[in-house]
Structures are given as C-alpha cells and as structure tokens.
Amino acid sequence: MIIMKTYKKALLLLSFGMTLNSCLDLDPQDQLADGNLWGSASDFEYFANNFYGWTRDFSTAVYDAPHSDTRSDLMTSNTINEYSHGNNSIPTSDGNYTSNYAHIRRCNLLLKNAASYSGAESISRYVAEAKFFRAYCYFDLVQLYGNVIWTAEPLDINSPELRTTRNDRGEIIDYIIKDLQEAAPELPETIGTEDAGKISRWGAYAFLSRVALYEGTWQKFRNNETRGKSLLAIAADAAKKVIDSKQYELFKPAALGEMAYKYLFTLENVQSNPANLTKSDNKEYIFSRRHDETIAPIGKNITHNCLKNVQYINRKFVNLYLCSDGLPIEKSDNFSQLYTRMTSEFEERDNRMKNSLLANGTKYWANKDAECRIDWKGMEGEDATHAMTCDVRTGSGYQNQKWCAERKVKDEQEGYDYPIIRYAEVLLNYAEAIFESGASDAEVDKALNISLNLVRQRVNPDMPKLSTDFVNRHGLDMQEEIRRERTVELYNEGFRIDDLKRWNEALVEMPKDILGIQWKDTEFETTWNNASSMAKNEDGCLIMESGRSWSSKNDLYPLPADQIQLNPNLGQNPGWQ
C-alpha cells in the first residue's frame, strides 16, 4: 500500500511537469478550488503540487527562449535569432508575462486560504512552497521586464491593482528575498523518495543566492554599489548555508574519471553511461525538473537538437577554455597560437572542453539504431560497430555533445532530468559574491578553495587552483577568471545572456561577430574546400554571423502592447517607448 502511494505521488509530480507548463486557463480550476478545496492539509498539498509544472526545462534552456544560450553570444544557427541580434520588437502579447502572473495568482490563492486555515502547522510546507514559487515567478519577471506590479492577493479582472503603476525592481527583489527567507526554514532539509523533485530548504537558499547575486551585480555595475554590496552579502550567506549543509556534492565518480561532467547531464534509471550510474548517484542536482522515459519523457528532441553541428558554437566560447596549466590560451606555453591540425585546439585544455564539444576524429554515439552504444565498452567492445567518427567540417567547425544521449531511445523520449539548480552553480555564486563584495585577497582565496576550485578540478585534478597569487604571477584578472569559470561550467544551461546583462557587458559582447574555426593557415584550408567561399575575418576565422547589434534597451524586454492597452499606467521600458 505504501509502495503504491509512493508511486502514485511520484507519477503525479512527473505528470504536473508534463502538462502544466504554460496553462493560462486557470479560472475554472481556481473557482473549483475556492469552493471545494482548502478543507484539509492534503487539499493544500494537491494544489501546491501544481506549482512544479512552472519551472524551466529543456525547452527554455536549449531551445530558443528568453534565458537560453541561443539568445547569447555563445552560439548561433543557420537562422538569425532576432533577440540575439538586438532586432526584436514590441510584441502584441507575451506569454512570459501573462503566464507568470497567472502562476502568481495561484500562489496567492493558496496563501490567502492558508491564512484562515485552522491547522497552520500541518500546511506550513505548502505555504512555503507557495512563497518559493511566487518568488520564482517574480524573479523571472524582473529578469525580463525590470519594474513590474507586485501583488500579494489573488486578483480578478476587476481588481484595481491591475490598473496601477509598476513597482520598482528593487522593491520586487526585496519581496522575493523576503519570500525565500520565510519559505526556507519551513521546507524540509532532506527530500524523501516519495517527494523526489520537490523543493527543499537548501533549494530555497540556493535560489536565493542566484537572485541576490543577479541583482547585486546588476546594481553594482549600474553605479549603485551600496545596494549591490548589501545584496551580494545576502547571496554569499545563502550560498554558504547550502555549502555548510553538506547535503550536496559535485558529481565526479572515479569510474567516469575525466568524463564525469559529460555524463552528469544524461543520467537515467537505465544504463546511460559506461559506469552504469543512475540518478540516485547524482548528489549535485539540488532542484530538478524530473523526467522519465515512460511516465514523463522530455518531449523534445534534445539529442538531435544539440548533437554535432546543429548549434553553431562560437569561437569566442571555445577560446574561454583554459589550458591544462590553468592559463588562458594567449598566455599558456601549452597552446600554440600557430596551430595547424584540426585537433590542435583540444590538446592540453580543460577537460570540460572534450566533455562538451566533439573534436575532429572523436568516436561518438547517438540515440538511433546503428548509432547507439551496445555494451558500453567503447572501442574495445561491441560499441565499436556503432561508433561514428566526428567530422567537424560543417557549421562553425565546433560541434556540441552536451545533453546528448548515447543509448538507444526514441526521439523526444529521453528521460534525464533538467537541473533547475545544481550545486556547481551555488559554488560559483559564492565565489563571485565574495569577490564582487570587495573582500580581501585572503577572504577571496579562502572562498575559492571551497567553491570555484572544486568545480574546476572536478575533471581537472591536476590543474592549478585559482588564487590571488596565481592571478598576480601571471598577469590575469580575477574578475575575468571567475566569469570564465562560470561561463564554461554553465554552458548551454540558460545562464549566459542573463549574466551578460547583469554584468552590464551585453552592450560590449553581443554585437561581436559569431566566429567559427580558423580556416586560413591551418589543416582546414586544405581539407575543408567548401569553406573557401565563406566570409572570414582578418585572422582567417569563419564568420558565421555578422551585423549583430545591441543597445541598453535590449537588457530588458518590452512590455507587450496588449498589457499596456489594458493598463496605460504600466508605461514602457526605456528605449521601447
């Protein structure tokens, strides 16, 4: 009986993740809830379970969406993205705006009914979940639109609050922080099997570190250092709480060695890696969107959308990978600036490079018949009969493998989870928050040793640690190195464009051309004849996309026209009037 109950609960959570991504037709359910729910703690639990279908997923990370790397400077494709080009216009409507407010209404509905419920202790977890998800939705609104209307009431169409002016983003951030700080202590410290996929106390603190870091740096780099510093302190404190909880660890099983990073992202409950590790072996995901091949598959063609040449990876990103001596390519003796072979760039580099990208000649597998792994013994077993050999001479010449399944599985049926928050991000949040807050060199070094350096050495155990001394000896910039680490580690997970915006660097980085491999004076010049007619820069690198533009107005999205028509008091974001 207990087993069946657990199964049904897990099925329910997975199902919510599948069916409630962007549902705006909430009135019937809300009305039903008002009339027939709220009589027991289980009613609150049922209602709160709906919230888990609102989170980010693969569809918002590796496909075109506001936070995806598709809209950043790390990649392009065979079609021009109007957002990354800075050419988007004011939309008539925007589901990102309306969906978030629909979700907030439902959070407020639970909170309103909780206030009059007699058994407050029995529903404290569900109240905390409502506060967490209200914070989650409001943070998305702030990232996209800046100033937005705050409401703590489940408004209806006639509510006067819908006709007010927007609250300042700083006020919204304070509300978000308050919600998260109130929610965290009421959430469980650990999540049991039957509640797998739900938010924990440490998940709330981890998300708080993201929020406070984002806004702290946004303010700091827009000349509000006092406000920025106070928020960075909150970010550091929240991240440290997660670290000190000792509930999570980086995924680095010895059996996977220097390829642990690659297989972290494709763990399933069937064999999906050479060590036959499953989701239960992953202690890095703090909060994830759960999937299962049978119950709740991803529903998107992840492998085929990401593998090989679908994403045109930017040379600028590839150049961010350090050499094995911990130095950038322009400073390392391990990297020849005059390389000639097609694989030269991959030699003596950060091992995450070969975890995420395919070098020419690499043996690889996909999820199709005659392309998948069989016995997981690689080239020493049956796998060899299905192994394909990577030929990078298409697209930009840089080919992706992150997020790509190697086992046989139908298109859109991959069952690996999407990491909404993982421990590596928290460690990087902590390192950046400490540094940007103006901490002493000694404090920065101490922070790096319990955070960023652990991330770096996950698959690079012999790489020198980042430290103030290392930076000074080699003429590096600590801020640049911390940002480099974040960009490399969180690549293709939906962080880069938001990072550029908060650092106030999008204006500099986004207009730059998207480049491919260096063709001239390399092996490519004699082996990739089709590239001879492609545009190239002064260094002989392929130009995949040029003419990009960006202005400060693009740091925020315009409010949709229909919302301004409904409420003229909203106004429009700067530069979009």
C-alpha positions as CSV (number, residue, x, y, z in Angstrom):
1,M,0.0,0.0,0.0
2,I,2.8,2.4,0.9
3,I,4.7,1.5,-2.3
4,M,1.6,2.2,-4.4
5,K,1.0,5.5,-2.6
6,T,4.7,6.5,-3.3
7,Y,4.4,5.5,-6.9
8,K,1.2,7.5,-7.4
9,K,2.8,10.5,-5.8
10,A,5.8,10.3,-8.0
11,L,3.6,9.9,-11.0
12,L,1.6,12.9,-10.0
13,L,4.7,15.1,-9.7
14,L,6.1,13.9,-13.1
15,S,2.7,14.4,-14.7
16,F,2.4,18.0,-13.5
17,G,5.8,18.7,-15.0
18,M,4.4,17.5,-18.4
19,T,1.0,19.2,-18.5
20,L,1.1,22.5,-16.7
21,N,3.9,24.4,-18.4
22,S,2.0,27.4,-19.6
23,C,-1.6,27.0,-18.7
24,L,-3.4,30.3,-18.7
25,D,-6.9,28.9,-18.5
26,L,-6.9,28.7,-14.7
27,D,-10.2,30.3,-13.7
28,P,-12.3,27.1,-13.7
29,Q,-9.8,25.3,-11.5
30,D,-9.4,28.2,-9.3
31,Q,-13.1,28.6,-8.8
32,L,-13.4,24.9,-8.1
33,A,-10.6,25.2,-5.6
34,D,-12.3,28.1,-3.8
35,G,-15.5,26.1,-3.5
36,N,-14.3,22.5,-2.9
37,L,-10.7,22.6,-1.6
38,W,-9.0,24.0,1.4
39,G,-10.7,21.7,3.8
40,S,-7.7,19.5,4.7
41,A,-3.9,19.6,4.5
42,S,-4.0,17.2,1.6
43,D,-6.0,19.7,-0.4
44,F,-3.2,22.3,0.1
45,E,-0.7,19.7,-0.9
46,Y,-2.6,18.8,-4.1
47,F,-2.9,22.4,-5.0
48,A,0.8,23.1,-4.4
49,N,1.9,20.1,-6.5
50,N,0.6,22.1,-9.5
51,F,3.4,24.6,-9.0
52,Y,6.1,22.2,-10.1
53,G,5.0,22.4,-13.7
54,W,6.1,26.0,-13.9
55,T,9.8,25.6,-13.7
56,R,12.4,26.0,-16.5
57,D,13.0,22.9,-18.6
58,F,15.0,21.8,-21.6
59,S,12.5,23.8,-23.8
60,T,13.7,27.0,-22.2
61,A,17.4,26.1,-21.9
62,V,18.5,24.6,-25.2
63,Y,15.7,25.9,-27.5
64,D,15.0,29.5,-28.3
65,A,13.7,31.1,-25.2
66,P,14.4,34.2,-23.1
67,H,17.1,32.6,-21.0
68,S,18.6,30.2,-23.4
69,D,22.2,30.4,-24.7
70,T,20.6,30.6,-28.2
71,R,20.0,34.2,-27.4
72,S,23.5,34.9,-26.2
73,D,27.0,35.3,-27.7
74,L,28.0,31.6,-27.3
75,M,26.3,30.2,-30.4
76,T,24.1,30.8,-33.4
77,S,22.5,28.5,-36.0
78,N,21.5,28.5,-39.7
79,T,18.8,31.1,-39.0
80,I,19.2,34.6,-37.4
81,N,17.8,35.0,-33.9
82,E,16.2,38.4,-33.7
83,Y,16.8,38.6,-29.9
84,S,20.5,37.9,-30.0
85,H,20.7,40.3,-32.9
86,G,19.0,43.0,-30.9
87,N,16.3,43.3,-33.5
88,N,13.2,42.2,-31.6
89,S,10.2,44.5,-31.5
90,I,7.3,45.1,-29.1
91,P,5.1,42.0,-29.2
92,T,1.3,42.2,-29.3
93,S,1.2,39.7,-26.4
94,D,3.8,37.8,-24.4
95,G,3.1,34.5,-22.7
96,N,6.2,35.0,-20.5
97,Y,4.4,38.0,-18.9
98,T,0.9,36.6,-18.6
99,S,1.9,33.1,-17.5
100,N,4.0,34.4,-14.7
101,Y,1.1,36.4,-13.4
102,A,-1.3,33.5,-13.7
103,H,1.1,31.4,-11.6
104,I,1.5,34.2,-9.1
105,R,-2.3,34.4,-8.7
106,R,-2.4,30.7,-7.9
107,C,0.4,31.1,-5.3
108,N,-1.6,34.0,-3.7
109,L,-4.7,31.9,-3.8
110,L,-3.1,29.2,-1.6
111,L,-1.6,31.8,0.7
112,K,-5.0,33.6,1.1
113,N,-6.7,30.4,2.1
114,A,-3.9,29.3,4.3
115,A,-4.3,32.4,6.4
116,S,-7.8,31.3,7.6
117,Y,-7.0,27.6,7.9
118,S,-7.1,26.3,11.5
119,G,-4.2,23.8,11.2
120,A,-1.4,26.1,10.3
121,E,1.4,23.7,11.2
122,S,0.1,21.0,9.0
123,I,0.2,23.2,5.9
124,S,3.4,25.1,6.7
125,R,5.3,23.3,3.9
126,Y,2.7,24.1,1.3
127,V,2.7,27.7,2.3
128,A,6.5,27.7,2.0
129,E,6.2,26.2,-1.5
130,A,3.7,28.9,-2.5
131,K,6.1,31.6,-1.3
132,F,9.0,29.9,-3.1
133,F,7.2,29.7,-6.4
134,R,5.8,33.2,-6.1
135,A,9.5,34.3,-5.7
136,Y,10.5,32.1,-8.6
137,C,7.9,33.7,-10.9
138,Y,8.6,37.3,-9.8
139,F,12.3,36.8,-10.4
140,D,11.6,35.7,-13.9
141,L,9.5,38.9,-14.4
142,V,12.3,41.1,-13.0
143,Q,14.9,39.5,-15.2
144,L,12.8,40.0,-18.3
145,Y,11.0,43.3,-17.7
146,G,12.6,45.1,-14.7
147,N,9.9,47.0,-12.9
148,V,6.7,45.0,-12.5
149,I,3.5,45.2,-10.4
150,W,3.7,43.4,-7.1
151,T,0.6,41.8,-5.7
152,A,0.1,39.5,-2.7
153,E,-3.6,39.0,-3.5
154,P,-5.3,36.6,-6.0
155,L,-6.6,39.4,-8.2
156,D,-9.6,39.1,-10.5
157,I,-10.2,41.0,-13.7
158,N,-11.9,43.9,-11.9
159,S,-9.2,44.4,-9.2
160,P,-8.0,48.0,-9.1
161,E,-4.4,46.7,-8.5
162,L,-4.3,45.7,-12.2
163,R,-4.5,49.4,-13.2
164,T,-1.6,50.6,-11.0
165,T,1.9,51.7,-11.9
166,R,4.7,49.2,-11.7
167,N,6.8,48.7,-8.6
168,D,10.5,49.5,-8.8
169,R,12.6,46.4,-9.4
170,G,14.4,46.9,-6.1
171,E,11.1,46.7,-4.2
172,I,10.2,43.5,-6.1
173,I,13.6,42.0,-5.3
174,D,13.1,42.8,-1.6
175,Y,9.8,41.0,-1.7
176,I,11.4,38.0,-3.4
177,I,14.1,37.8,-0.8
178,K,11.5,38.0,2.0
179,D,9.5,35.2,0.5
180,L,12.6,33.0,0.1
181,Q,13.9,33.7,3.6
182,E,10.4,32.9,5.1
183,A,10.0,29.8,3.0
184,A,13.4,28.2,3.6
185,P,13.0,27.3,7.3
186,E,9.6,25.7,6.6
187,L,10.8,23.5,3.9
188,P,12.3,20.0,4.6
189,E,16.0,19.7,5.0
190,T,16.0,16.5,3.0
191,I,13.6,15.2,0.3
192,G,12.5,11.6,0.7
193,T,11.9,9.2,-2.2
194,E,8.2,9.8,-2.4
195,D,8.7,13.6,-2.6
196,A,11.6,13.4,-5.1
197,G,11.6,16.5,-7.3
198,K,10.2,18.9,-4.6
199,I,12.0,21.9,-3.3
200,S,14.0,21.7,-0.1
201,R,15.2,24.2,2.4
202,W,18.6,24.2,0.7
203,G,17.0,24.6,-2.7
204,A,15.3,27.8,-1.5
205,Y,18.6,29.1,-0.2
206,A,20.4,28.1,-3.4
207,F,17.8,30.1,-5.4
208,L,18.2,33.0,-3.0
209,S,21.9,33.0,-3.8
210,R,21.0,33.2,-7.5
211,V,18.5,36.1,-7.0
212,A,20.8,38.2,-4.8
213,L,23.8,37.7,-6.9
214,Y,21.9,38.6,-10.0
215,E,20.5,41.8,-8.6
216,G,23.6,42.6,-6.6
217,T,25.8,42.7,-9.7
218,W,23.1,44.4,-11.7
219,Q,23.1,47.3,-9.2
220,K,26.9,47.3,-8.7
221,F,27.6,47.7,-12.4
222,R,25.0,50.4,-12.8
223,N,26.6,52.6,-10.2
224,N,24.6,51.6,-7.1
225,E,27.4,49.9,-5.2
226,T,25.9,50.3,-1.8
227,R,22.8,48.4,-2.8
228,G,24.9,46.0,-4.7
229,K,27.1,45.2,-1.8
230,S,24.2,44.5,0.6
231,L,22.7,42.1,-1.9
232,L,26.0,40.4,-2.5
233,A,26.3,39.7,1.2
234,I,22.9,38.0,1.1
235,A,24.0,35.9,-1.9
236,A,27.2,34.8,-0.2
237,D,25.4,34.0,3.0
238,A,22.7,31.9,1.2
239,A,25.3,30.0,-0.8
240,K,27.3,29.3,2.3
241,K,24.3,27.9,4.0
242,V,24.0,25.4,1.2
243,I,27.7,24.5,1.3
244,D,27.6,24.1,5.1
245,S,24.6,21.8,4.9
246,K,26.8,19.2,3.3
247,Q,23.8,17.8,1.6
248,Y,25.2,18.1,-1.9
249,E,28.4,17.3,-3.8
250,L,29.8,17.6,-7.3
251,F,29.2,14.6,-9.5
252,K,32.7,13.1,-10.0
253,P,32.7,9.3,-9.6
254,A,36.0,7.7,-10.1
255,A,34.6,5.2,-12.5
256,L,33.9,8.0,-15.0
257,G,37.1,9.9,-14.4
258,E,37.7,12.9,-16.6
259,M,34.4,12.4,-18.4
260,A,32.2,12.8,-15.4
261,Y,31.0,16.2,-16.4
262,K,29.6,14.8,-19.7
263,Y,27.6,12.0,-18.2
264,L,26.2,14.1,-15.4
265,F,23.7,15.6,-17.8
266,T,22.4,12.3,-19.3
267,L,21.8,10.2,-16.2
268,E,18.8,8.0,-16.4
269,N,17.5,5.0,-14.5
270,V,18.6,2.7,-17.3
271,Q,22.2,2.4,-18.4
272,S,23.2,5.7,-19.9
273,N,26.9,5.8,-19.1
274,P,29.9,3.4,-19.1
275,A,29.8,3.1,-15.3
276,N,26.1,2.3,-15.2
277,L,25.4,5.0,-12.7
278,T,21.8,6.2,-12.3
279,K,20.0,9.3,-11.0
280,S,20.4,8.1,-7.4
281,D,24.2,8.5,-7.8
282,N,23.7,12.2,-8.5
283,K,24.1,14.4,-5.4
284,E,24.7,17.6,-7.4
285,Y,21.2,18.4,-8.5
286,I,19.5,20.5,-5.8
287,F,16.3,21.0,-7.6
288,S,15.4,19.5,-10.9
289,R,12.7,19.1,-13.4
290,R,12.1,15.3,-13.3
291,H,11.7,13.2,-16.4
292,D,11.2,9.5,-17.1
293,E,11.2,7.7,-20.4
294,T,7.9,6.1,-19.7
295,I,6.0,8.4,-17.3
296,A,7.2,11.8,-18.3
297,P,9.7,11.9,-21.2
298,I,11.3,15.2,-22.1
299,G,9.1,15.6,-25.1
300,K,11.7,17.5,-27.0
301,N,14.3,16.1,-29.4
302,I,17.2,17.0,-27.2
303,T,19.8,14.8,-28.7
304,H,19.1,15.8,-32.2
305,N,18.8,19.5,-31.3
306,C,22.2,19.6,-29.6
307,L,24.4,16.9,-31.2
308,K,27.2,17.8,-33.6
309,N,26.6,20.8,-35.9
310,V,23.0,21.9,-35.0
311,Q,24.3,24.6,-32.7
312,Y,27.0,26.7,-34.3
313,I,29.3,27.2,-31.4
314,N,31.2,30.5,-31.2
315,R,35.0,30.5,-31.3
316,K,34.9,33.1,-28.5
317,F,33.4,30.5,-26.2
318,V,35.9,27.8,-27.3
319,N,38.8,30.2,-26.5
320,L,37.5,30.5,-22.9
321,Y,38.6,27.0,-22.0
322,L,41.8,27.2,-20.1
323,C,44.9,25.2,-20.9
324,S,45.9,22.3,-18.6
325,D,48.3,24.7,-16.8
326,G,45.4,26.9,-15.7
327,L,46.3,29.7,-18.1
328,P,44.3,31.2,-20.9
329,I,45.4,30.3,-24.4
330,E,47.0,33.6,-25.0
331,K,49.3,33.1,-22.0
332,S,50.0,29.4,-22.0
333,D,53.0,27.7,-23.4
334,N,50.8,24.6,-23.8
335,F,48.9,26.3,-26.6
336,S,50.4,27.1,-30.0
337,Q,49.0,30.2,-31.5
338,L,50.1,28.9,-34.8
339,Y,48.4,25.5,-34.6
340,T,47.9,23.7,-37.8
341,R,46.0,20.4,-37.2
342,M,42.2,20.3,-36.9
343,T,42.5,18.8,-33.3
344,S,45.2,21.2,-32.1
345,E,42.8,23.3,-30.1
346,F,41.7,20.4,-28.0
347,E,45.2,19.5,-26.8
348,E,46.3,20.3,-23.3
349,R,43.0,22.0,-22.5
350,D,40.4,22.0,-19.7
351,N,38.8,18.5,-19.9
352,R,35.4,20.1,-19.9
353,M,36.1,21.1,-23.5
354,K,36.1,17.4,-24.6
355,N,33.2,16.7,-22.3
356,S,31.0,19.3,-24.0
357,L,32.4,19.5,-27.6
358,L,33.5,17.0,-30.2
359,A,37.0,17.1,-31.6
360,N,37.5,16.0,-35.1
361,G,38.0,12.3,-35.3
362,T,36.3,11.6,-32.0
363,K,34.3,8.4,-31.8
364,Y,30.8,9.2,-30.6
365,W,27.3,7.7,-30.4
366,A,23.7,9.0,-30.6
367,N,20.2,7.6,-29.7
368,K,19.4,5.9,-33.0
369,D,19.7,2.4,-34.3
370,A,23.2,1.7,-35.6
371,E,24.4,4.9,-33.9
372,C,23.9,3.9,-30.2
373,R,26.1,2.2,-27.6
374,I,25.5,-1.5,-27.1
375,D,27.8,-2.9,-24.4
376,W,29.2,0.4,-23.0
377,K,32.8,-0.9,-23.6
378,G,33.6,1.8,-26.1
379,M,36.0,0.9,-28.9
380,E,37.0,-2.3,-27.0
381,G,33.6,-3.9,-27.3
382,E,30.5,-4.1,-29.5
383,D,30.1,-0.3,-29.3
384,A,32.8,-0.1,-31.9
385,T,30.3,-1.4,-34.6
386,H,28.0,1.6,-34.0
387,A,30.6,4.2,-33.3
388,M,30.6,7.2,-35.6
389,T,33.6,9.4,-36.3
390,C,33.2,13.1,-35.9
391,D,33.9,15.2,-38.9
392,V,33.7,18.8,-37.8
393,R,33.8,20.3,-41.3
394,T,30.2,21.7,-41.1
395,G,28.6,24.6,-39.3
396,S,31.2,26.6,-37.4
397,G,33.6,23.7,-37.1
398,Y,32.9,23.4,-33.4
399,Q,30.4,20.7,-32.5
400,N,28.4,20.2,-29.3
401,Q,27.7,17.0,-27.4
402,K,26.4,18.3,-24.1
403,W,22.9,17.0,-23.3
404,C,23.2,14.2,-25.9
405,A,22.1,10.6,-25.2
406,E,24.3,7.7,-26.2
407,R,21.8,4.9,-25.5
408,K,19.1,3.8,-27.9
409,V,16.0,5.8,-27.2
410,K,13.2,7.2,-29.3
411,D,13.2,10.8,-30.3
412,E,11.7,13.0,-27.6
413,Q,11.7,10.1,-25.2
414,E,15.0,10.9,-23.3
415,G,14.4,10.6,-19.6
416,Y,17.2,12.6,-18.0
417,D,16.3,15.4,-15.6
418,Y,16.8,19.1,-16.2
419,P,18.9,20.8,-13.4
420,I,16.9,23.9,-12.3
421,I,19.6,24.4,-9.6
422,R,22.7,22.4,-9.3
423,Y,25.5,22.5,-6.7
424,A,28.1,23.8,-9.1
425,E,26.1,26.9,-9.6
426,V,25.9,27.6,-5.9
427,L,29.7,27.2,-5.5
428,L,30.2,29.7,-8.4
429,N,27.6,32.0,-6.9
430,Y,29.5,32.0,-3.6
431,A,32.9,32.7,-5.2
432,E,31.6,35.6,-7.3
433,A,29.6,37.1,-4.5
434,I,32.6,37.1,-2.1
435,F,34.9,38.7,-4.8
436,E,32.4,41.3,-6.0
437,S,31.6,42.4,-2.4
438,G,35.2,43.7,-2.1
439,A,36.5,41.0,0.2
440,S,40.3,40.9,1.0
441,D,42.6,38.7,-1.0
442,A,42.8,36.2,1.8
443,E,39.0,36.0,2.0
444,V,38.7,35.6,-1.7
445,D,41.3,32.8,-1.7
446,K,39.5,31.0,1.2
447,A,36.2,31.3,-0.7
448,L,37.8,30.0,-4.0
449,N,39.2,26.9,-2.2
450,I,35.7,25.7,-1.0
451,S,33.9,26.7,-4.2
452,L,35.2,27.5,-7.6
453,N,38.4,25.4,-7.4
454,L,36.3,22.4,-6.6
455,V,34.3,23.0,-9.8
456,R,37.4,23.5,-11.8
457,Q,39.1,20.3,-10.5
458,R,36.1,18.1,-10.9
459,V,37.6,16.7,-14.2
460,N,40.9,18.6,-14.0
461,P,42.5,17.3,-10.8
462,D,46.0,18.4,-11.8
463,M,45.0,22.0,-13.0
464,P,46.5,24.7,-10.7
465,K,44.0,26.3,-8.3
466,L,42.8,29.8,-9.0
467,S,44.2,32.2,-6.3
468,T,45.2,35.8,-5.9
469,D,48.9,34.7,-6.1
470,F,48.3,32.8,-9.3
471,V,46.5,35.7,-10.9
472,N,49.2,38.2,-9.9
473,R,52.1,36.0,-11.1
474,H,50.6,35.5,-14.5
475,G,49.1,38.9,-15.1
476,L,45.5,37.7,-15.0
477,D,42.3,39.5,-13.9
478,M,40.4,37.8,-11.1
479,Q,37.0,39.0,-12.2
480,E,37.6,37.7,-15.7
481,E,38.7,34.3,-14.4
482,I,35.7,33.9,-12.1
483,R,33.4,34.8,-15.0
484,R,35.3,32.5,-17.3
485,E,34.7,29.6,-14.9
486,R,31.0,30.3,-14.7
487,T,30.6,30.5,-18.5
488,V,32.4,27.3,-19.2
489,E,30.7,25.3,-16.4
490,L,27.2,26.5,-17.1
491,Y,27.4,26.5,-20.9
492,N,24.1,25.6,-22.6
493,E,22.2,25.7,-19.4
494,G,20.5,29.1,-19.9
495,F,22.7,31.5,-17.9
496,R,24.9,33.4,-20.3
497,I,22.6,36.1,-21.7
498,D,21.4,36.9,-18.1
499,D,25.0,37.0,-16.9
500,L,26.0,39.5,-19.6
501,K,23.0,41.7,-18.8
502,R,23.7,41.7,-15.0
503,W,27.4,42.4,-15.6
504,N,26.4,45.3,-18.0
505,E,28.6,43.6,-20.6
506,A,25.9,42.7,-23.2
507,L,26.5,46.0,-24.8
508,V,30.1,45.0,-25.5
509,E,29.9,41.3,-26.2
510,M,26.6,40.8,-28.0
511,P,27.4,42.9,-31.1
512,K,30.6,40.9,-31.9
513,D,30.6,38.6,-34.8
514,I,30.0,34.9,-34.2
515,L,33.1,33.1,-35.5
516,G,34.0,29.6,-36.4
517,I,37.3,27.8,-36.7
518,Q,40.4,29.3,-38.0
519,W,40.5,28.2,-41.6
520,K,43.4,30.0,-43.1
521,D,46.9,28.6,-42.5
522,T,45.5,25.5,-40.8
523,E,44.7,22.0,-41.9
524,F,41.2,23.2,-42.5
525,E,42.4,25.2,-45.5
526,T,43.4,22.0,-47.4
527,T,40.7,19.7,-46.1
528,W,37.5,21.8,-46.0
529,N,37.2,23.1,-49.5
530,N,33.6,24.1,-49.1
531,A,34.6,26.7,-46.6
532,S,36.8,28.5,-49.1
533,S,33.9,30.8,-50.2
534,M,32.7,31.6,-46.6
535,A,33.3,35.0,-45.1
536,K,36.4,35.3,-42.9
537,N,37.8,37.8,-40.6
538,E,41.4,39.2,-40.7
539,D,42.7,36.2,-38.8
540,G,41.2,33.8,-41.3
541,C,38.4,32.6,-39.0
542,L,35.0,31.7,-40.4
543,I,32.3,34.4,-39.9
544,M,29.1,32.6,-39.0
545,E,27.1,35.7,-38.2
546,S,27.8,39.4,-38.5
547,G,25.9,42.7,-38.3
548,R,24.8,42.0,-34.8
549,S,23.6,44.9,-32.7
550,W,22.7,45.7,-29.1
551,S,21.7,48.7,-27.2
552,S,21.0,49.2,-23.5
553,K,17.3,48.9,-24.1
554,N,17.8,45.2,-25.0
555,D,18.8,44.4,-21.5
556,L,15.1,44.3,-20.8
557,Y,12.2,43.1,-22.9
558,P,9.5,45.5,-23.9
559,L,6.1,45.0,-22.2
560,P,3.6,43.5,-24.6
561,A,1.3,46.0,-26.3
562,D,-1.9,44.3,-25.1
563,Q,-0.9,44.8,-21.4
564,I,-0.2,48.5,-21.9
565,Q,-3.5,48.9,-23.7
566,L,-5.2,47.2,-20.7
567,N,-3.3,49.3,-18.2
568,P,-1.7,52.5,-19.6
569,N,-0.2,53.2,-16.2
570,L,2.3,50.4,-16.8
571,G,4.4,52.6,-19.1
572,Q,7.0,51.1,-21.4
573,N,10.6,50.1,-20.7
574,P,13.4,52.7,-21.5
575,G,14.2,52.8,-25.2
576,W,11.0,51.0,-26.2
577,Q,8.6,53.9,-26.0
